[in-house]
Amino acid sequence: MMGEFVFRNLFHRPVRTLIGVLAVGFEVMLIVIIVGLTSGMLQETAKRIEGIGADVMMQSPSAQIFLAFSGSPMPIKIAGKIAELKYVYAVAPALLQFNSTGGVEVVYGIDPDSFRAVSSGFVFQQGRDIQGPDDLLVDDWAAKAKHLKVGDTYNLLSHDWHVVGIVEHGKGARLFVPISTLQDLVGARDKASIFLVKCTRPEHTDDVIEEMKATFPTYPVRPLKDFMSLMTSTNIPALQAFINSMIALAVSIGLLVIFLTMYTTVLERTRDIGVLKSLGASRLLIVRSLLTETTLLCLFGIAAGVGLSYLVRATFLGLFPTLSILITPEWLIRAAFIALMGAVFGASYPAWLASRKDPVDALTYD
């Protein structure tokens, strides 16, 4: 009886119900996509850093975990001192430059020989390695996104580069240029952002780290195998605050739409509520019926939100192949719970208002 009553009420105004479902769906989608985009980018970045193949990485004392903003304050001659340490097989300095023209990306300035020694070299799909001062290597994902092929000219950092090779993704950055040319372009002559170190054997990693810390006590030194655990929103300045703000915005949208939907529902059904109360319906029954209707509306919205999340992710990845959006069951459940709690909270006052109506006044309501 109650179930039939709730279903009939829910589909009595299909357009309004659809708006409520879409509002909850948008709320769920926004939460899932924002969290998936940030966590996906962090995880994908961490995988590319680990994919370089080095055992140890050293940054400057003022550097951040997010390498795109590490700067270039270290003298490149430090590489020679690191190379003299015991169990060090190779050292590769790299200059990192953040670029936001035509998309957000990090450019690696590298020395091809030392980078090859540390990373075992690139896997080439087309072309060759860096040889000249204006040569540019592009990974396959970036080449697809930017529609680049070997022989093309690509303007980057107000400089024309010649695409000489397309390499397999997963070696730190998506764009690689000679470190000496990048140093001149950004005014960082004889500077490096990070030093990548390859040990003679993996089991010597701890020994090399201890020696590097003793030689350079103020410089952060960490094994690359642990880099994935550091790439979280809590370690990136203001990122967690941004995520929380976007979740609060999504919840506010869903809560307000649910509130307006249920409040309008109560006003439209004033006479119906009066009939129910005149037949002996308790306040609890009225509240329960409206909250049940809200819950059912929210469940439809959650299902729509999950579908929208995957649709939006597929659209984004089609338009921007270099993006990484990670949708996990954990955050699908969290988003559903947040939406459900917000909807119930938004419907609580209209439900309470309905339960307080006087049956005589309700029956005479026009």
C-alpha positions as a printed NumPy array, in Angstrom:
array([[  0.   ,   0.   ,   0.   ],
       [  2.669,   2.497,   1.078],
       [  4.941,   1.469,  -1.773],
       [  2.227,   2.011,  -4.367],
       [  1.417,   5.392,  -2.815],
       [  5.061,   6.479,  -2.996],
       [  5.486,   5.309,  -6.591],
       [  2.335,   7.074,  -7.75 ],
       [  3.437,  10.29 ,  -6.058],
       [  6.883,  10.025,  -7.593],
       [  5.589,   9.737, -11.161],
       [  2.687,  12.135, -10.761],
       [  4.975,  14.968, -11.952],
       [  7.474,  13.21 , -14.298],
       [  9.293,  16.393, -15.368],
       [  9.896,  17.468, -11.784],
       [ 11.   ,  13.955, -10.869],
       [ 13.389,  13.934, -13.829],
       [ 14.886,  17.254, -12.691],
       [ 15.406,  15.837,  -9.183],
       [ 17.029,  12.686, -10.587],
       [ 19.346,  14.72 , -12.824],
       [ 20.28 ,  17.013,  -9.917],
       [ 21.333,  14.059,  -7.777],
       [ 23.033,  12.454, -10.792],
       [ 24.969,  15.634, -11.491],
       [ 25.988,  15.787,  -7.833],
       [ 27.312,  12.215,  -7.895],
       [ 29.02 ,  12.725, -11.267],
       [ 30.729,  15.93 , -10.175],
       [ 32.129,  14.291,  -7.034],
       [ 33.338,  11.185,  -8.879],
       [ 34.877,  13.08 , -11.815],
       [ 36.651,  15.73 ,  -9.697],
       [ 38.145,  13.141,  -7.363],
       [ 38.864,  10.777, -10.269],
       [ 40.59 ,  13.502, -12.262],
       [ 42.872,  14.609,  -9.416],
       [ 43.694,  11.119,  -8.162],
       [ 44.084,   9.799, -11.698],
       [ 46.518,  12.535, -12.675],
       [ 48.545,  12.04 ,  -9.494],
       [ 48.684,   8.268,  -9.906],
       [ 49.521,   8.475, -13.601],
       [ 52.268,  11.029, -12.88 ],
       [ 53.707,   8.802, -10.158],
       [ 53.699,   5.8  , -12.49 ],
       [ 55.573,   7.772, -15.145],
       [ 58.166,   8.915, -12.602],
       [ 58.693,   5.349, -11.398],
       [ 58.761,   4.193, -15.02 ],
       [ 61.997,   6.09 , -15.621],
       [ 63.8  ,   3.155, -14.036],
       [ 66.078,   5.059, -11.658],
       [ 66.539,   3.848,  -8.103],
       [ 66.964,   7.187,  -6.312],
       [ 65.87 ,  10.766,  -6.887],
       [ 67.32 ,  13.922,  -5.314],
       [ 65.613,  17.329,  -5.309],
       [ 66.492,  20.757,  -4.008],
       [ 65.749,  21.653,  -0.351],
       [ 62.817,  23.886,  -1.392],
       [ 61.311,  21.431,  -3.867],
       [ 57.768,  20.068,  -3.651],
       [ 56.523,  16.531,  -4.153],
       [ 54.796,  17.62 ,  -7.352],
       [ 57.764,  17.787,  -9.697],
       [ 56.113,  20.21 , -12.12 ],
       [ 56.719,  22.996,  -9.612],
       [ 60.144,  21.888,  -8.413],
       [ 62.047,  24.749, -10.045],
       [ 65.718,  24.507, -10.979],
       [ 67.874,  25.76 ,  -8.121],
       [ 70.562,  23.042,  -8.042],
       [ 73.963,  23.371,  -9.725],
       [ 74.32 ,  20.663, -12.336],
       [ 77.881,  19.945, -11.14 ],
       [ 76.308,  18.079,  -8.19 ],
       [ 75.865,  15.184, -10.614],
       [ 79.654,  14.686, -10.65 ],
       [ 79.808,  14.449,  -6.86 ],
       [ 76.96 ,  11.921,  -6.784],
       [ 78.661,   9.837,  -9.47 ],
       [ 81.724,   9.489,  -7.219],
       [ 79.726,   7.812,  -4.44 ],
       [ 79.978,   4.079,  -3.858],
       [ 77.448,   1.841,  -5.639],
       [ 76.362,   4.609,  -8.031],
       [ 76.173,   3.348, -11.604],
       [ 74.858,   6.466, -13.402],
       [ 73.456,   9.926, -12.668],
       [ 71.087,  11.83 , -14.945],
       [ 70.333,  15.515, -14.262],
       [ 66.985,  16.746, -15.546],
       [ 65.595,  20.239, -15.848],
       [ 61.812,  20.384, -15.485],
       [ 59.764,  23.193, -16.947],
       [ 56.043,  23.671, -16.456],
       [ 54.212,  24.76 , -19.608],
       [ 50.557,  25.822, -19.806],
       [ 50.441,  26.958, -23.436],
       [ 48.088,  24.697, -25.376],
       [ 47.555,  22.488, -22.32 ],
       [ 49.136,  21.698, -18.98 ],
       [ 52.352,  19.725, -19.387],
       [ 55.839,  19.278, -17.976],
       [ 58.837,  19.398, -20.284],
       [ 61.943,  17.389, -19.37 ],
       [ 65.294,  18.774, -20.363],
       [ 67.647,  15.788, -20.453],
       [ 71.109,  14.72 , -21.499],
       [ 70.379,  11.766, -23.813],
       [ 73.432,   9.721, -22.812],
       [ 73.041,   9.958, -19.039],
       [ 69.244,   9.586, -19.21 ],
       [ 69.687,   6.471, -21.342],
       [ 72.132,   5.027, -18.795],
       [ 69.662,   5.542, -15.94 ],
       [ 66.435,   4.574, -17.709],
       [ 67.693,   1.919, -20.155],
       [ 66.612,   4.21 , -22.984],
       [ 63.349,   4.963, -24.726],
       [ 61.227,   2.526, -26.674],
       [ 60.943,   4.203, -30.074],
       [ 57.81 ,   3.806, -32.155],
       [ 59.077,   6.183, -34.825],
       [ 62.18 ,   8.249, -35.475],
       [ 65.398,   8.537, -33.491],
       [ 66.882,   9.869, -30.27 ],
       [ 67.853,  13.47 , -29.512],
       [ 70.972,  14.6  , -31.366],
       [ 70.616,  18.297, -32.184],
       [ 69.895,  21.309, -29.932],
       [ 66.339,  21.754, -31.261],
       [ 65.292,  18.095, -31.271],
       [ 62.097,  17.091, -29.499],
       [ 60.898,  13.658, -28.38 ],
       [ 57.163,  13.164, -27.86 ],
       [ 55.499,  10.171, -26.221],
       [ 52.744,   8.334, -28.101],
       [ 49.854,   9.749, -26.02 ],
       [ 51.009,  13.353, -26.493],
       [ 51.627,  12.747, -30.2  ],
       [ 48.05 ,  11.522, -30.566],
       [ 46.618,  14.424, -28.56 ],
       [ 48.638,  17.067, -30.415],
       [ 48.46 ,  15.347, -33.815],
       [ 52.254,  15.3  , -34.13 ],
       [ 54.433,  13.077, -36.266],
       [ 58.136,  12.787, -36.944],
       [ 59.349,  15.726, -39.004],
       [ 56.798,  18.213, -37.669],
       [ 57.729,  21.543, -36.118],
       [ 56.218,  22.242, -32.702],
       [ 56.332,  25.611, -30.94 ],
       [ 57.008,  25.173, -27.251],
       [ 58.159,  27.81 , -24.761],
       [ 58.258,  30.302, -27.667],
       [ 60.79 ,  28.124, -29.468],
       [ 60.413,  25.997, -32.594],
       [ 61.368,  22.352, -32.038],
       [ 61.769,  19.554, -34.558],
       [ 59.952,  16.336, -33.676],
       [ 62.558,  13.631, -34.253],
       [ 61.002,  10.709, -32.387],
       [ 57.77 ,   9.236, -31.035],
       [ 58.449,   7.136, -27.924],
       [ 56.388,   4.844, -25.746],
       [ 54.772,   6.639, -22.803],
       [ 55.799,   6.033, -19.202],
       [ 59.291,   7.577, -18.913],
       [ 58.621,  10.577, -16.695],
       [ 57.366,  13.261, -19.065],
       [ 55.587,  13.41 , -22.394],
       [ 57.977,  15.928, -23.974],
       [ 61.781,  15.674, -23.911],
       [ 64.293,  18.253, -25.16 ],
       [ 68.074,  18.762, -24.753],
       [ 68.823,  20.08 , -21.284],
       [ 71.33 ,  22.672, -22.523],
       [ 68.763,  24.284, -24.855],
       [ 66.084,  24.329, -22.155],
       [ 68.539,  25.883, -19.692],
       [ 69.144,  28.753, -22.085],
       [ 65.437,  29.241, -22.78 ],
       [ 64.372,  29.483, -19.128],
       [ 67.462,  31.256, -17.808],
       [ 68.746,  28.322, -15.765],
       [ 72.218,  27.827, -17.171],
       [ 74.086,  24.946, -15.499],
       [ 71.061,  24.172, -13.313],
       [ 68.947,  21.061, -12.782],
       [ 65.615,  20.384, -11.061],
       [ 66.24 ,  16.764, -10.113],
       [ 69.   ,  14.164, -10.201],
       [ 68.065,  10.601, -11.12 ],
       [ 70.439,   7.957,  -9.815],
       [ 70.888,   4.357, -10.916],
       [ 72.612,   2.053,  -8.441],
       [ 74.976,  -0.733,  -9.432],
       [ 72.447,  -3.172,  -7.939],
       [ 68.92 ,  -2.555,  -6.551],
       [ 69.89 ,  -3.885,  -3.12 ],
       [ 72.423,  -1.062,  -2.797],
       [ 69.688,   1.588,  -2.933],
       [ 69.574,   2.115,   0.841],
       [ 73.361,   2.442,   1.021],
       [ 73.382,   5.029,  -1.764],
       [ 70.593,   7.002,  -0.087],
       [ 72.497,   7.09 ,   3.204],
       [ 75.663,   8.28 ,   1.449],
       [ 73.755,  10.958,  -0.472],
       [ 72.056,  12.2  ,   2.692],
       [ 75.403,  12.385,   4.441],
       [ 76.964,  14.258,   1.511],
       [ 73.966,  16.543,   0.905],
       [ 72.222,  16.747,   4.298],
       [ 69.675,  19.414,   3.34 ],
       [ 68.547,  17.821,   0.076],
       [ 65.511,  15.489,  -0.068],
       [ 66.628,  12.048,  -1.242],
       [ 64.089,   9.261,  -1.73 ],
       [ 63.779,   5.941,  -3.568],
       [ 61.58 ,   6.133,  -6.659],
       [ 59.753,   2.955,  -5.694],
       [ 58.134,   4.901,  -2.829],
       [ 57.106,   7.83 ,  -5.006],
       [ 53.609,   6.451,  -5.641],
       [ 52.72 ,   6.594,  -1.938],
       [ 53.708,  10.276,  -1.803],
       [ 51.452,  11.36 ,  -4.673],
       [ 48.266,  11.923,  -2.697],
       [ 46.032,  14.963,  -2.405],
       [ 47.168,  15.556,   1.174],
       [ 50.762,  16.057,   0.001],
       [ 49.86 ,  18.573,  -2.718],
       [ 49.344,  22.124,  -1.401],
       [ 45.672,  23.246,  -1.476],
       [ 44.58 ,  20.228,  -3.554],
       [ 42.591,  18.64 ,  -0.736],
       [ 40.923,  21.988,  -0.047],
       [ 39.957,  22.207,  -3.737],
       [ 38.476,  18.7  ,  -3.673],
       [ 36.51 ,  19.461,  -0.5  ],
       [ 35.211,  22.707,  -2.007],
       [ 33.995,  20.964,  -5.157],
       [ 32.298,  18.235,  -3.107],
       [ 30.6  ,  20.908,  -0.968],
       [ 29.424,  22.655,  -4.151],
       [ 28.017,  19.429,  -5.579],
       [ 26.248,  18.587,  -2.3  ],
       [ 24.782,  22.096,  -2.099],
       [ 23.325,  21.813,  -5.608],
       [ 21.761,  18.435,  -4.874],
       [ 20.464,  19.487,  -1.462],
       [ 18.786,  22.647,  -2.764],
       [ 17.114,  20.892,  -5.693],
       [ 15.835,  18.091,  -3.446],
       [ 14.598,  20.653,  -0.914],
       [ 12.725,  22.626,  -3.581],
       [ 11.321,  19.445,  -5.128],
       [  9.984,  18.083,  -1.846],
       [  8.793,  21.458,  -0.61 ],
       [  6.785,  21.928,  -3.805],
       [  5.5  ,  18.38 ,  -3.452],
       [  4.204,  19.11 ,   0.047],
       [  2.41 ,  22.263,  -1.138],
       [  0.79 ,  20.442,  -4.06 ],
       [ -0.339,  17.556,  -1.886],
       [ -1.748,  19.564,   0.966],
       [ -5.245,  18.198,   0.36 ],
       [ -3.905,  14.644,   0.004],
       [ -2.07 ,  14.99 ,   3.3  ],
       [ -5.274,  16.271,   4.891],
       [ -7.171,  13.226,   3.644],
       [ -4.512,  10.893,   5.017],
       [ -4.514,  12.587,   8.411],
       [ -8.335,  12.591,   8.554],
       [ -8.212,   8.84 ,   7.969],
       [ -5.933,   8.451,  10.97 ],
       [ -2.456,   8.649,   9.407],
       [  0.134,   9.548,  12.021],
       [  2.812,  12.202,  11.683],
       [  5.404,   9.435,  11.49 ],
       [  3.592,   7.871,   8.524],
       [  3.545,  11.193,   6.655],
       [  7.251,  11.813,   7.307],
       [  8.148,   8.261,   6.387],
       [  6.244,   8.391,   3.101],
       [  7.957,  11.611,   2.006],
       [ 11.428,  10.448,   3.07 ],
       [ 10.846,   7.127,   1.297],
       [  9.92 ,   9.033,  -1.84 ],
       [ 13.061,  11.143,  -1.491],
       [ 15.225,   8.044,  -0.999],
       [ 13.764,   6.404,  -4.09 ],
       [ 14.309,   9.598,  -6.076],
       [ 17.904,   9.705,  -4.838],
       [ 18.549,   6.068,  -5.754],
       [ 17.452,   6.776,  -9.323],
       [ 19.727,   9.828,  -9.265],
       [ 22.684,   7.813,  -8.003],
       [ 22.253,   5.281, -10.815],
       [ 22.089,   8.155, -13.301],
       [ 25.176,   9.731, -11.707],
       [ 27.237,   6.566, -12.089],
       [ 26.264,   6.344, -15.743],
       [ 27.032,  10.032, -16.27 ],
       [ 30.441,   9.596, -14.633],
       [ 31.524,   6.934, -17.105],
       [ 30.02 ,   8.884, -20.009],
       [ 31.849,  12.089, -19.038],
       [ 35.104,  10.182, -18.526],
       [ 34.837,   8.581, -21.96 ],
       [ 34.103,  11.985, -23.507],
       [ 37.056,  13.646, -21.782],
       [ 39.456,  10.855, -22.718],
       [ 38.266,  11.053, -26.306],
       [ 38.916,  14.799, -26.424],
       [ 42.075,  14.783, -24.284],
       [ 43.921,  11.436, -24.63 ],
       [ 46.629,  12.443, -22.124],
       [ 44.146,  12.833, -19.271],
       [ 43.784,  10.145, -16.646],
       [ 40.475,   9.877, -14.753],
       [ 40.403,   7.173, -12.1  ],
       [ 36.916,   5.974, -11.1  ],
       [ 37.06 ,   3.625,  -8.124],
       [ 34.286,   1.646,  -6.352],
       [ 35.309,   3.356,  -3.105],
       [ 34.491,   6.832,  -4.395],
       [ 31.339,   5.644,  -6.167],
       [ 30.09 ,   4.416,  -2.793],
       [ 31.223,   7.6  ,  -1.051],
       [ 29.518,   9.803,  -3.632],
       [ 26.327,   7.752,  -3.359],
       [ 26.357,   8.022,   0.443],
       [ 27.012,  11.782,   0.325],
       [ 24.168,  12.277,  -2.158],
       [ 21.781,  10.125,  -0.125],
       [ 22.528,  11.918,   3.137],
       [ 22.205,  15.296,   1.438],
       [ 18.861,  14.352,  -0.125],
       [ 17.423,  13.078,   3.164],
       [ 18.604,  16.213,   4.934],
       [ 17.116,  18.407,   2.204],
       [ 13.762,  16.641,   2.471],
       [ 13.61 ,  16.632,   6.281],
       [ 12.074,  20.079,   6.685],
       [  9.363,  19.62 ,   4.002],
       [  8.512,  16.238,   5.568],
       [  8.29 ,  17.787,   9.036],
       [  6.166,  20.63 ,   7.615],
       [  3.774,  18.117,   6.053],
       [  3.414,  16.197,   9.31 ],
       [  2.451,  19.398,  11.154],
       [ -0.432,  20.332,   8.863],
       [ -3.868,  20.515,  10.433],
       [ -6.214,  18.102,   8.658],
       [ -9.13 ,  20.603,   8.602],
       [ -6.951,  23.365,   7.098],
       [ -5.431,  20.903,   4.654],
       [ -8.839,  19.716,   3.426],
       [ -9.969,  23.301,   2.805],
       [ -6.693,  24.243,   1.051],
       [ -7.2  ,  25.396,  -2.529]])
